[in-house]
Amino acid sequence: MSYGDPSRYITRLYVEEQCRDLPYAREIIKRSNLPVAIVEERQSPVIDGVYPENLTRGKHHLLLCRNRGRFFKPCPGTREYRCCDYQVLNIGMNCPMDCVYCILQAYLNNPWLSFFVNIDDLFRELDEALTAEPARFFRIGTGEFTDSLALDRLTGLSRHLVHFISRRKNAVLELKTKSAVIDNLAGLEHGGRTVVAWSLNSPAIMAGEEIRTASLDERLAAAARCAGWGYRLAFHFDPIIRHAGWREGYRETIRRLFNAVAGENIAWISLGALRFLPALKATAIGRFPASRFFYAEFIDGLDHKSRYFRSQRLDMYKFIADELSRYLSDKTCLYFCMENDAVWREVFGFTPAERGGLPAMLDQAVKPGSDKPG
């Protein structure tokens, strides 16, 4: 079943006592039309069962709470592979969708969804960070610990973020999603500083391994609407998964992508083969026994994550890069997420350092007035 709006899966709302009178929290409560329970500070929703077995049940429950840590941090990349210098804006934890390969299953330790409602603190922290380094260009994303738009029908956070970032000359915002929840983006003066992005996969993986997500057609229709509103787009083929018919599947997704949107509207496309912490395999197999791709043969990467053999990664990368090259605009940055220079050179014929570094390549794909590096 497709969930273009996965927030429909939520059936119960919890609000921390100290947050209940925040105007933003009250706005979400009113909009949700859900049963509300007020809980004490740091009190957890009670979800029957033991984690991670109760994770599916827990995704019905949303907690509005205060973020007591930092909102704005560098992406936790690893030095062994080329990182894009992405900055993470943490808006909440966990996701109403349920992808079999999702790292959050092994990274988090509670089953419910959390969303941070002390957004005055969020914007104060973000303002201080951008103001402190006016000469630095920030690429900021909210999709590290949750989906950027899956709850946006309830939260409306995208409108606040787009408005804030539109007035900043040294930053661009990426909203990355597997949903089709984009209505709040309509009619905004975004100034070209928000990129709306979708994770894509082969139709078989999207249908069988990405539960409660929007279908491929829904994602691409949403992307086309955003392009019509003047937003730049991005797409992430990550994780690329070897499965029966993978070549035909990825070829079909790419063909349908470029039938839906013009290449010149795409700022960047990333490629990343399946990689996972060892703890994820046992959790995912236990929760999704019908899934088979974790039973493939993997090696330990330099970052201690399980990865396909290099020859297999190269096989997939070369095929998908060749298919994309049939349609790509020269304005689009095609790049790897967390791969080494040897893979870059074998697939693309260059390393990021030869183009000024991966961060510079991505910056120039979205900076107003910038030309793509040669």
WORAUR-V119747 format. One record per backbone hydrogen bond with DSSP energy under -1.0 kcal/mol. CO is the residue of the C=O (numbers start at 0). NH is the residue of the N-H. Records with the same first field share a line. If there is no record, write none. Layout:
CO = NH, NH
This chain:
3 = 179
4 = 7
5 = 8
6 = 9
11 = 61
12 = 36
13 = 63
14 = 38
15 = 18
18 = 21
21 = 25
22 = 26
23 = 27
24 = 28
25 = 29
26 = 30
27 = 31
28 = 32
34 = 12
36 = 14
38 = 16
39 = 42
49 = 52, 53
51 = 54
53 = 57
54 = 58
56 = 59
57 = 60
59 = 10, 11
60 = 112
61 = 13
62 = 114
63 = 15
64 = 116
70 = 89
72 = 87
74 = 76
77 = 80
81 = 337
85 = 74
86 = 140
87 = 72
90 = 115
92 = 113
97 = 210
98 = 101
101 = 104
102 = 105, 106
103 = 107
112 = 62
113 = 92
114 = 64
116 = 118
117 = 121
118 = 122
119 = 123
120 = 124
121 = 125
122 = 126
123 = 127
124 = 128
125 = 129
126 = 130
127 = 131
132 = 135
137 = 171
138 = 86
139 = 173
140 = 88
144 = 93
148 = 151
150 = 153, 154
151 = 155
156 = 160
157 = 161
158 = 162
159 = 163
160 = 164
161 = 165
163 = 166
164 = 167
169 = 137
171 = 139
172 = 194
173 = 141
174 = 196
175 = 147
176 = 198
177 = 213
179 = 181
181 = 184
182 = 185
184 = 187
187 = 189
189 = 192
192 = 172
194 = 174
195 = 233
196 = 176
197 = 235
201 = 205
202 = 206
203 = 207
204 = 208
208 = 99
209 = 212
210 = 97
212 = 2
214 = 218
215 = 219
216 = 220
217 = 221
218 = 222
219 = 223
220 = 224
221 = 225
222 = 226
223 = 227
224 = 228
225 = 230
226 = 229
231 = 195
232 = 266
233 = 197
234 = 269
235 = 199, 237
236 = 271
239 = 273
242 = 245
244 = 248
245 = 249
246 = 250
247 = 251
248 = 252
249 = 253
250 = 254
251 = 255
252 = 256
253 = 257
254 = 258
255 = 259
256 = 260
261 = 264
262 = 265
264 = 232
266 = 332
267 = 234
268 = 334
269 = 236
270 = 336
271 = 239
275 = 305
276 = 279
278 = 282
279 = 283
280 = 284
281 = 285
282 = 286
283 = 287
287 = 290
291 = 294
292 = 295
298 = 306
300 = 303
304 = 300
305 = 275
306 = 298
308 = 312
309 = 313
310 = 314
311 = 315
312 = 316
313 = 317
314 = 318
315 = 319
316 = 320
317 = 321
318 = 322
319 = 323
320 = 324
322 = 325
323 = 326, 327
328 = 331
332 = 268
334 = 270
338 = 81
339 = 343
340 = 344
341 = 345
342 = 346
343 = 347
344 = 348
350 = 353
351 = 354, 356
352 = 355
356 = 360
357 = 361
358 = 362
359 = 363
362 = 365, 366
366 = 369
